[in-house]
Each structure stands twice: as structure tokens, then as C-alpha cells.
Amino acid sequence: MSDSQTITDFADQPQPWINKASNFRGVHITMLTLVYIFIALRLYTRFWVLRLPGWDDIFVIFYSFWYMIGIVPTLMLPAAGFGKHVSELKPASLANVMKLFYIMYGSYNVSAALVKLSLLFQYMRIYDTDSRLHKICVTTAYLVGLWGCVFSILAWFPCWPVNAFWNRTASGQCWGVAIRGNSLLLAYLIHAATNGLWDLIVLVIPVPLLIRPHSDTKHKRAGLFTLFSLGLVVNALSVWRVVVNIRNQVGQYPTYDPTFYGPISVTLGVAEISIGAIAGSISVFWPNLIRPRLNQVVVKFEVMVRREPLPTQPLQYPENLGMGKLLSLVDADPLLHSMDDGRNNSERHGCSTGRGLHMKPAHYRDNFVAGQVLPFPGSTGSSGAWSEVKSERVPTMASTRDPMRKQSLVELLCNS
């Protein structure tokens, strides 16, 4: 049966939902928006909140670059005729579809490798460098990097010269995904199978952190659980895409019609790498940016506490702000004389708390204690805790000789 006969025979097949241009663009624009929102939150958390960027963030930046290179021609595919039957397209339109598909497929292979490398380097930051799981991550990263390089080269150079991929009249040598028949199916299946295998390995690596009884925090476990759950979705999409490619033999069964059978496979592939990037980003910014703000305590002031040894030399009071002058002012106050309950002159120079505890003036020979009592910074000649309070005095009917004002001064001296 010739290609022209089979194409005509199956030209009346109902158009799948994803083949409609509006649906195809809507799904991919939604994934594009979500991917860049989550990547932006991840990079903001690592670079500006935690200030701890790593190699995993560098790979995410590279991924976002290649993802954009691939998503732009993907959104242009419906206008070129992608989703329609080959029999409905002119040779020029078919060549345009193949050009856009060439760019999309090449960037997809690079993005698939970069998102896996990002997750592996993210795991390396969690495990100790001398642990077995860290060594597994390093070995897997080397293998994934080699796998990504091989399939990216095959995707970007499917023919020689390259234009033979979309120009069937050009003479050249093609291989892999650029040839028809069983070889085309085999090439796609090898890539899809190995891609699913690496997805599964990357999914299994963080499992010990989830089942470990003494995980660091609930927030980190929640982020890892989200990563694991979305990883299951990625693996499910990978299996789904393999089944689709086997069923239609990569657009060749029941007839050679890649533009009609291709949209579902392309959408599953883009969804796979999109959710992978989202999963890696959620596990970074959710425990550090979103979750703490749901139940946060706002700190409005920061206090620095510094511990220093007390000086052993007795305090030398200045003449103008000495402790003796302050006590003499208290002693000369007639109101404080009236509050004295018959203690002698030496006791009056001390302080009574009303509970039988007396502090003698010698107590204030200590630099630190005197620094808490004397209200003027620097008056003790040593360091101490002090504060400056600005306030406005509101005129009241109370006398300036208010006993409570004097009592507060006495309590200040006694409670120091």
C-alpha cells in the first residue's frame, strides 16, 4: 500500500482535542507560564533570600534558556499546519513544520538533560560529601551528562547537511529520528526508554530522606514529598509517551501522518520536562519563602548581645556626674527624708527595697552596675547598657514635687 493511498484512506479521522490550534497553544502557554513563575521564585529564594546559589541553580538558568528556545517554535507549529493531515499540507508548509520541529526537538533533548542535572546537583547539597548517596549522585550526574550530550548531538545533527532533515529533495545522509520505518521507531524508543530510566533513578535518590525517622524539619520533608509526588507524575508522563509512540509507531501507523499523530507526543514530552523543573523549584522556595510566611513572627528590632568581663578597678566618678553627687541630691531631698523610716545616715545613702534588703553605696563601685544607674551614657567611663528616650512633657495639674516621681527614682536605684 502506497503512502498516497493510505493517507487518503485515513484522511477522515476525527481530529483529537490536542490537535486543535487553540487547545495546543493553551496547554503549552499554561506550562510556559507556570515554569517561569516557579523558576523565578526559586532563583529569588536562592540568590536574594538565602544568598546561597549553587550549581543546581546554574543548570536551572541554562534550562530556562533552552526551554524558551524550544517553546517558541512549538507555539508556532499549529500555524504551520501541525495537527493536520499530511495530505492537507503543501510541500512548503510541510518543510516549515519540519524546521520548527527540528528546533523544538533539539532544545527538548538539551532541556531534558539539564533538568535532571539540576535535580542531581540539588541532591548533592543535601547529602554529605563522603556519603554513599552523594557518590551515587555524582556518578549519575556524569552518566546523565554523557547521555544528554549524545542525544543532543543526534537531535541537532540528524542529517548531513542538516537541511536534509526538512528538505527531502536535498541529497544527504540521515540517521536516527530523520529516517522512516522501524529505525525511526527504534531511535525514539531508545531515547524515551533511557529518559524514563533516568527519571526513575532521579526519583528514587531522595527516598531515604523521606523515610529517615529524624528528618531535619517538617518543612524540608514537605518539600521533598512534593518533589517525589511530582516525580511520579513525570514518570507517568514518560510511560504514557512511550505507549503513544509505540501505538502509532511515531506517526507512521496506521499511515504515515506525523503532523496528525505528533501533537499528543510533543505535548507529553514538553509536560514532562516542565513538571520536572517545577518539582525541583518547589522543593527550594516553598520551605524557605512561602511556608514560613504562613505562620511567621515579624521581628521589628534586632538586638546584639555582647558579653565582656567586668573591670577589676574601682569606679572613679566624675566630679559633675559622680555617684556621690547623685546620692547627695537624694539625701538632701526633704521628701526622701520623710520617706526614711528612721534609718541612720549611712543606711540612707544605701537603698531599701522594703523587704529587709539594703544596698550600700559601695555596690555602685562596680562599673557595670553603675552604668545601669547613671542615666548619662559615658558617665561611668566604661561600657554598659543604656538607652536614649525622647518624649514630650504634657502639662498636668500634678505638682512637680509629686511623691511618685521621687519614689520611681528610689526604686530605680534599688532595683538596679
ZAPAPA-901671 format. One record per residue (C-alpha): x, y, z; residue in one letter; residue number from 0. Coordinates in steps of 0.2 Angstrom, whole numbers, always signed. Example, Ala and Ser with C-alpha at 12.3 -4.5 7.8 and 13.67 -1.06 7.14 Angstrom:
{node {+62 -22 +39} 'a' 0};
{node {+68 -5 +36} 's' 1};
//
This chain:
{node {+0 +0 +0} 'm' 0};
{node {+7 +17 -5} 's' 1};
{node {+8 +32 +6} 'd' 2};
{node {-4 +42 -5} 's' 3};
{node {-17 +28 -4} 'q' 4};
{node {-16 +26 +15} 't' 5};
{node {-16 +45 +18} 'i' 6};
{node {-32 +46 +8} 't' 7};
{node {-40 +31 +17} 'd' 8};
{node {-37 +39 +34} 'f' 9};
{node {-40 +57 +30} 'a' 10};
{node {-57 +57 +38} 'd' 11};
{node {-51 +53 +55} 'q' 12};
{node {-59 +64 +69} 'p' 13};
{node {-47 +77 +75} 'q' 14};
{node {-40 +74 +93} 'p' 15};
{node {-43 +88 +106} 'w' 16};
{node {-25 +92 +107} 'i' 17};
{node {-23 +94 +88} 'n' 18};
{node {-34 +110 +88} 'k' 19};
{node {-23 +125 +87} 'a' 20};
{node {-31 +134 +102} 's' 21};
{node {-30 +119 +113} 'n' 22};
{node {-12 +115 +109} 'f' 23};
{node {-7 +133 +112} 'r' 24};
{node {-17 +135 +128} 'g' 25};
{node {-9 +120 +136} 'v' 26};
{node {+9 +125 +131} 'h' 27};
{node {+7 +143 +136} 'i' 28};
{node {+0 +137 +153} 't' 29};
{node {+15 +126 +155} 'm' 30};
{node {+27 +140 +150} 'l' 31};
{node {+19 +152 +162} 't' 32};
{node {+20 +140 +177} 'l' 33};
{node {+38 +135 +173} 'v' 34};
{node {+45 +153 +173} 'y' 35};
{node {+35 +158 +188} 'i' 36};
{node {+42 +144 +199} 'f' 37};
{node {+59 +146 +192} 'i' 38};
{node {+58 +165 +196} 'a' 39};
{node {+53 +160 +214} 'l' 40};
{node {+67 +148 +215} 'r' 41};
{node {+80 +159 +209} 'l' 42};
{node {+74 +174 +220} 'y' 43};
{node {+75 +162 +235} 't' 44};
{node {+92 +156 +232} 'r' 45};
{node {+100 +172 +226} 'f' 46};
{node {+91 +186 +237} 'w' 47};
{node {+83 +177 +252} 'v' 48};
{node {+96 +163 +256} 'l' 49};
{node {+110 +170 +246} 'r' 50};
{node {+116 +153 +243} 'l' 51};
{node {+116 +150 +224} 'p' 52};
{node {+123 +133 +218} 'g' 53};
{node {+127 +123 +203} 'w' 54};
{node {+109 +117 +203} 'd' 55};
{node {+103 +135 +200} 'd' 56};
{node {+115 +137 +186} 'i' 57};
{node {+108 +122 +177} 'f' 58};
{node {+91 +129 +180} 'v' 59};
{node {+96 +145 +172} 'i' 60};
{node {+103 +136 +157} 'f' 61};
{node {+87 +125 +157} 'y' 62};
{node {+76 +141 +156} 's' 63};
{node {+86 +147 +141} 'f' 64};
{node {+84 +131 +131} 'w' 65};
{node {+66 +129 +136} 'y' 66};
{node {+62 +146 +129} 'm' 67};
{node {+71 +141 +113} 'i' 68};
{node {+60 +126 +111} 'g' 69};
{node {+44 +133 +117} 'i' 70};
{node {+43 +147 +104} 'v' 71};
{node {+44 +136 +88} 'p' 72};
{node {+32 +124 +97} 't' 73};
{node {+19 +138 +99} 'l' 74};
{node {+22 +142 +80} 'm' 75};
{node {+19 +124 +75} 'l' 76};
{node {-1 +125 +73} 'p' 77};
{node {+0 +140 +61} 'a' 78};
{node {+12 +130 +50} 'a' 79};
{node {+0 +115 +49} 'g' 80};
{node {+5 +104 +64} 'f' 81};
{node {-11 +94 +69} 'g' 82};
{node {-17 +92 +52} 'k' 83};
{node {-16 +78 +40} 'h' 84};
{node {+0 +77 +29} 'v' 85};
{node {-12 +76 +14} 's' 86};
{node {-19 +93 +18} 'e' 87};
{node {-2 +102 +18} 'l' 88};
{node {+8 +109 +4} 'k' 89};
{node {+26 +104 +2} 'p' 90};
{node {+32 +122 +8} 'a' 91};
{node {+21 +120 +24} 's' 92};
{node {+27 +103 +27} 'l' 93};
{node {+45 +109 +26} 'a' 94};
{node {+41 +123 +38} 'n' 95};
{node {+33 +111 +50} 'v' 96};
{node {+49 +100 +50} 'm' 97};
{node {+60 +116 +53} 'k' 98};
{node {+50 +121 +68} 'l' 99};
{node {+50 +103 +74} 'f' 100};
{node {+69 +102 +72} 'y' 101};
{node {+72 +116 +83} 'i' 102};
{node {+59 +110 +96} 'm' 103};
{node {+66 +93 +97} 'y' 104};
{node {+84 +98 +98} 'g' 105};
{node {+80 +110 +113} 's' 106};
{node {+69 +97 +121} 'y' 107};
{node {+84 +85 +122} 'n' 108};
{node {+95 +98 +130} 'v' 109};
{node {+82 +103 +142} 's' 110};
{node {+78 +86 +147} 'a' 111};
{node {+96 +83 +152} 'a' 112};
{node {+98 +100 +161} 'l' 113};
{node {+83 +97 +172} 'v' 114};
{node {+90 +80 +178} 'k' 115};
{node {+107 +88 +181} 'l' 116};
{node {+99 +102 +191} 's' 117};
{node {+90 +89 +202} 'l' 118};
{node {+105 +79 +205} 'l' 119};
{node {+116 +94 +210} 'f' 120};
{node {+102 +99 +221} 'q' 121};
{node {+103 +82 +230} 'y' 122};
{node {+122 +84 +232} 'm' 123};
{node {+119 +99 +243} 'r' 124};
{node {+108 +89 +254} 'i' 125};
{node {+119 +73 +257} 'y' 126};
{node {+136 +73 +265} 'd' 127};
{node {+151 +73 +253} 't' 128};
{node {+158 +57 +260} 'd' 129};
{node {+141 +48 +260} 's' 130};
{node {+136 +34 +248} 'r' 131};
{node {+121 +43 +241} 'l' 132};
{node {+132 +58 +237} 'h' 133};
{node {+143 +47 +227} 'k' 134};
{node {+128 +40 +218} 'i' 135};
{node {+123 +57 +214} 'c' 136};
{node {+140 +62 +206} 'v' 137};
{node {+141 +46 +196} 't' 138};
{node {+123 +48 +190} 't' 139};
{node {+127 +66 +185} 'a' 140};
{node {+141 +61 +174} 'y' 141};
{node {+131 +47 +166} 'l' 142};
{node {+116 +59 +163} 'v' 143};
{node {+128 +72 +156} 'g' 144};
{node {+135 +60 +144} 'l' 145};
{node {+118 +54 +139} 'w' 146};
{node {+112 +72 +136} 'g' 147};
{node {+127 +76 +125} 'c' 148};
{node {+125 +61 +114} 'v' 149};
{node {+106 +63 +111} 'f' 150};
{node {+108 +82 +109} 's' 151};
{node {+121 +80 +96} 'i' 152};
{node {+110 +67 +87} 'l' 153};
{node {+95 +79 +88} 'a' 154};
{node {+104 +94 +82} 'w' 155};
{node {+113 +85 +68} 'f' 156};
{node {+100 +72 +62} 'p' 157};
{node {+107 +73 +44} 'c' 158};
{node {+122 +80 +35} 'w' 159};
{node {+120 +93 +28} 'p' 160};
{node {+107 +97 +42} 'v' 161};
{node {+94 +105 +29} 'n' 162};
{node {+91 +87 +23} 'a' 163};
{node {+80 +85 +38} 'f' 164};
{node {+67 +96 +32} 'w' 165};
{node {+71 +97 +13} 'n' 166};
{node {+68 +79 +7} 'r' 167};
{node {+74 +84 -11} 't' 168};
{node {+91 +88 -4} 'a' 169};
{node {+104 +75 -5} 's' 170};
{node {+112 +70 +11} 'g' 171};
{node {+114 +56 +24} 'q' 172};
{node {+102 +55 +38} 'c' 173};
{node {+101 +44 +54} 'w' 174};
{node {+91 +42 +70} 'g' 175};
{node {+75 +52 +70} 'v' 176};
{node {+77 +58 +52} 'a' 177};
{node {+73 +41 +44} 'i' 178};
{node {+57 +32 +41} 'r' 179};
{node {+52 +14 +46} 'g' 180};
{node {+57 +3 +60} 'n' 181};
{node {+74 +13 +63} 's' 182};
{node {+64 +29 +67} 'l' 183};
{node {+53 +19 +80} 'l' 184};
{node {+69 +12 +87} 'l' 185};
{node {+78 +28 +89} 'a' 186};
{node {+63 +36 +98} 'y' 187};
{node {+61 +21 +109} 'l' 188};
{node {+79 +21 +114} 'i' 189};
{node {+78 +39 +119} 'h' 190};
{node {+61 +38 +128} 'a' 191};
{node {+67 +22 +137} 'a' 192};
{node {+83 +29 +143} 't' 193};
{node {+75 +46 +148} 'n' 194};
{node {+62 +37 +158} 'g' 195};
{node {+76 +26 +167} 'l' 196};
{node {+85 +42 +172} 'w' 197};
{node {+69 +50 +178} 'd' 198};
{node {+66 +34 +189} 'l' 199};
{node {+83 +35 +196} 'i' 200};
{node {+82 +53 +200} 'v' 201};
{node {+65 +50 +208} 'l' 202};
{node {+72 +36 +219} 'v' 203};
{node {+88 +45 +225} 'i' 204};
{node {+79 +57 +238} 'p' 205};
{node {+68 +42 +245} 'v' 206};
{node {+80 +39 +260} 'p' 207};
{node {+77 +57 +266} 'l' 208};
{node {+58 +54 +266} 'l' 209};
{node {+59 +38 +276} 'i' 210};
{node {+73 +44 +288} 'r' 211};
{node {+65 +45 +305} 'p' 212};
{node {+75 +60 +311} 'h' 213};
{node {+72 +72 +296} 's' 214};
{node {+78 +90 +299} 'd' 215};
{node {+62 +99 +298} 't' 216};
{node {+44 +96 +293} 'k' 217};
{node {+46 +110 +280} 'h' 218};
{node {+60 +101 +271} 'k' 219};
{node {+51 +84 +272} 'r' 220};
{node {+36 +93 +264} 'a' 221};
{node {+47 +100 +250} 'g' 222};
{node {+54 +83 +247} 'l' 223};
{node {+37 +74 +247} 'f' 224};
{node {+31 +87 +234} 't' 225};
{node {+47 +83 +224} 'l' 226};
{node {+43 +65 +225} 'f' 227};
{node {+25 +66 +221} 's' 228};
{node {+28 +77 +205} 'l' 229};
{node {+42 +65 +200} 'g' 230};
{node {+29 +51 +200} 'l' 231};
{node {+19 +62 +188} 'v' 232};
{node {+34 +65 +177} 'v' 233};
{node {+37 +46 +176} 'n' 234};
{node {+19 +43 +172} 'a' 235};
{node {+20 +55 +158} 'l' 236};
{node {+36 +47 +151} 's' 237};
{node {+27 +30 +151} 'v' 238};
{node {+12 +37 +143} 'w' 239};
{node {+23 +45 +129} 'r' 240};
{node {+31 +28 +126} 'v' 241};
{node {+15 +20 +124} 'v' 242};
{node {+8 +33 +112} 'v' 243};
{node {+24 +31 +101} 'n' 244};
{node {+23 +13 +101} 'i' 245};
{node {+4 +13 +96} 'r' 246};
{node {+6 +25 +81} 'n' 247};
{node {+24 +20 +78} 'q' 248};
{node {+30 +38 +79} 'v' 249};
{node {+17 +44 +67} 'g' 250};
{node {+18 +30 +55} 'q' 251};
{node {+3 +19 +59} 'y' 252};
{node {-10 +16 +53} 'p' 253};
{node {-2 +28 +40} 't' 254};
{node {+12 +39 +38} 'y' 255};
{node {+5 +55 +45} 'd' 256};
{node {+17 +63 +58} 'p' 257};
{node {+9 +80 +58} 't' 258};
{node {-8 +72 +63} 'f' 259};
{node {-1 +60 +76} 'y' 260};
{node {+13 +71 +83} 'g' 261};
{node {+4 +84 +94} 'p' 262};
{node {+0 +72 +108} 'i' 263};
{node {+18 +65 +109} 's' 264};
{node {+25 +83 +108} 'v' 265};
{node {+14 +89 +122} 't' 266};
{node {+18 +74 +134} 'l' 267};
{node {+37 +77 +131} 'g' 268};
{node {+35 +96 +135} 'v' 269};
{node {+24 +92 +150} 'a' 270};
{node {+37 +80 +156} 'e' 271};
{node {+52 +92 +157} 'i' 272};
{node {+40 +106 +163} 's' 273};
{node {+34 +97 +178} 'i' 274};
{node {+52 +91 +182} 'g' 275};
{node {+58 +109 +183} 'a' 276};
{node {+43 +114 +193} 'i' 277};
{node {+46 +100 +205} 'a' 278};
{node {+64 +105 +208} 'g' 279};
{node {+59 +123 +211} 's' 280};
{node {+45 +120 +223} 'i' 281};
{node {+57 +110 +234} 's' 282};
{node {+68 +125 +235} 'v' 283};
{node {+57 +140 +238} 'f' 284};
{node {+42 +133 +247} 'w' 285};
{node {+51 +128 +263} 'p' 286};
{node {+61 +144 +263} 'n' 287};
{node {+49 +158 +256} 'l' 288};
{node {+31 +153 +256} 'i' 289};
{node {+29 +141 +271} 'r' 290};
{node {+37 +152 +285} 'p' 291};
{node {+26 +167 +280} 'r' 292};
{node {+11 +157 +283} 'l' 293};
{node {+14 +157 +302} 'n' 294};
{node {+28 +170 +304} 'q' 295};
{node {+33 +181 +318} 'v' 296};
{node {+38 +198 +312} 'v' 297};
{node {+54 +205 +320} 'v' 298};
{node {+54 +223 +321} 'k' 299};
{node {+70 +226 +331} 'f' 300};
{node {+87 +217 +331} 'e' 301};
{node {+97 +216 +347} 'v' 302};
{node {+116 +212 +348} 'm' 303};
{node {+121 +204 +365} 'v' 304};
{node {+139 +205 +369} 'r' 305};
{node {+147 +198 +384} 'r' 306};
{node {+163 +206 +391} 'e' 307};
{node {+172 +204 +408} 'p' 308};
{node {+169 +217 +421} 'l' 309};
{node {+184 +228 +426} 'p' 310};
{node {+193 +225 +442} 't' 311};
{node {+197 +243 +446} 'q' 312};
{node {+185 +253 +457} 'p' 313};
{node {+175 +266 +448} 'l' 314};
{node {+181 +284 +448} 'q' 315};
{node {+166 +295 +447} 'y' 316};
{node {+167 +312 +438} 'p' 317};
{node {+165 +327 +448} 'e' 318};
{node {+150 +334 +438} 'n' 319};
{node {+141 +317 +436} 'l' 320};
{node {+148 +307 +451} 'g' 321};
{node {+138 +294 +461} 'm' 322};
{node {+142 +304 +476} 'g' 323};
{node {+134 +319 +470} 'k' 324};
{node {+118 +309 +464} 'l' 325};
{node {+117 +302 +482} 'l' 326};
{node {+119 +318 +490} 's' 327};
{node {+105 +325 +480} 'l' 328};
{node {+94 +311 +485} 'v' 329};
{node {+100 +314 +503} 'd' 330};
{node {+96 +332 +503} 'a' 331};
{node {+79 +330 +496} 'd' 332};
{node {+66 +333 +511} 'p' 333};
{node {+53 +322 +503} 'l' 334};
{node {+65 +307 +503} 'l' 335};
{node {+69 +312 +521} 'h' 336};
{node {+51 +310 +525} 's' 337};
{node {+51 +293 +517} 'm' 338};
{node {+65 +287 +528} 'd' 339};
{node {+59 +276 +542} 'd' 340};
{node {+72 +281 +555} 'g' 341};
{node {+87 +273 +547} 'r' 342};
{node {+104 +281 +551} 'n' 343};
{node {+114 +292 +538} 'n' 344};
{node {+124 +278 +532} 's' 345};
{node {+109 +267 +528} 'e' 346};
{node {+100 +282 +519} 'r' 347};
{node {+114 +283 +507} 'h' 348};
{node {+110 +265 +503} 'g' 349};
{node {+94 +258 +496} 'c' 350};
{node {+80 +249 +505} 's' 351};
{node {+68 +238 +495} 't' 352};
{node {+55 +237 +509} 'g' 353};
{node {+60 +218 +511} 'r' 354};
{node {+75 +220 +523} 'g' 355};
{node {+87 +221 +508} 'l' 356};
{node {+100 +235 +509} 'h' 357};
{node {+112 +240 +495} 'm' 358};
{node {+127 +251 +501} 'k' 359};
{node {+135 +264 +491} 'p' 360};
{node {+150 +253 +488} 'a' 361};
{node {+138 +242 +477} 'h' 362};
{node {+139 +256 +464} 'y' 363};
{node {+158 +255 +463} 'r' 364};
{node {+156 +241 +450} 'd' 365};
{node {+157 +249 +433} 'n' 366};
{node {+143 +239 +425} 'f' 367};
{node {+130 +241 +439} 'v' 368};
{node {+134 +260 +440} 'a' 369};
{node {+132 +260 +421} 'g' 370};
{node {+114 +255 +423} 'q' 371};
{node {+110 +268 +437} 'v' 372};
{node {+118 +283 +430} 'l' 373};
{node {+107 +290 +416} 'p' 374};
{node {+120 +298 +405} 'f' 375};
{node {+130 +287 +393} 'p' 376};
{node {+149 +288 +396} 'g' 377};
{node {+147 +294 +414} 's' 378};
{node {+155 +279 +421} 't' 379};
{node {+170 +278 +410} 'g' 380};
{node {+166 +260 +404} 's' 381};
{node {+154 +250 +394} 's' 382};
{node {+136 +246 +399} 'g' 383};
{node {+118 +245 +394} 'a' 384};
{node {+110 +262 +391} 'w' 385};
{node {+96 +269 +381} 's' 386};
{node {+90 +286 +375} 'e' 387};
{node {+72 +290 +376} 'v' 388};
{node {+64 +305 +368} 'k' 389};
{node {+47 +311 +375} 's' 390};
{node {+37 +327 +377} 'e' 391};
{node {+31 +333 +393} 'r' 392};
{node {+12 +336 +394} 'v' 393};
{node {+7 +349 +407} 'p' 394};
{node {-4 +342 +421} 't' 395};
{node {-11 +348 +437} 'm' 396};
{node {+1 +337 +447} 'a' 397};
{node {+14 +346 +457} 's' 398};
{node {+32 +345 +452} 't' 399};
{node {+35 +338 +469} 'r' 400};
{node {+25 +323 +465} 'd' 401};
{node {+30 +309 +478} 'p' 402};
{node {+28 +296 +464} 'm' 403};
{node {+41 +304 +454} 'r' 404};
{node {+53 +303 +469} 'k' 405};
{node {+48 +286 +473} 'q' 406};
{node {+52 +280 +455} 's' 407};
{node {+70 +287 +457} 'l' 408};
{node {+72 +277 +473} 'v' 409};
{node {+65 +261 +465} 'e' 410};
{node {+77 +264 +450} 'l' 411};
{node {+92 +264 +462} 'l' 412};
{node {+86 +250 +472} 'c' 413};
{node {+81 +238 +458} 'n' 414};
{node {+97 +240 +449} 's' 415};
//
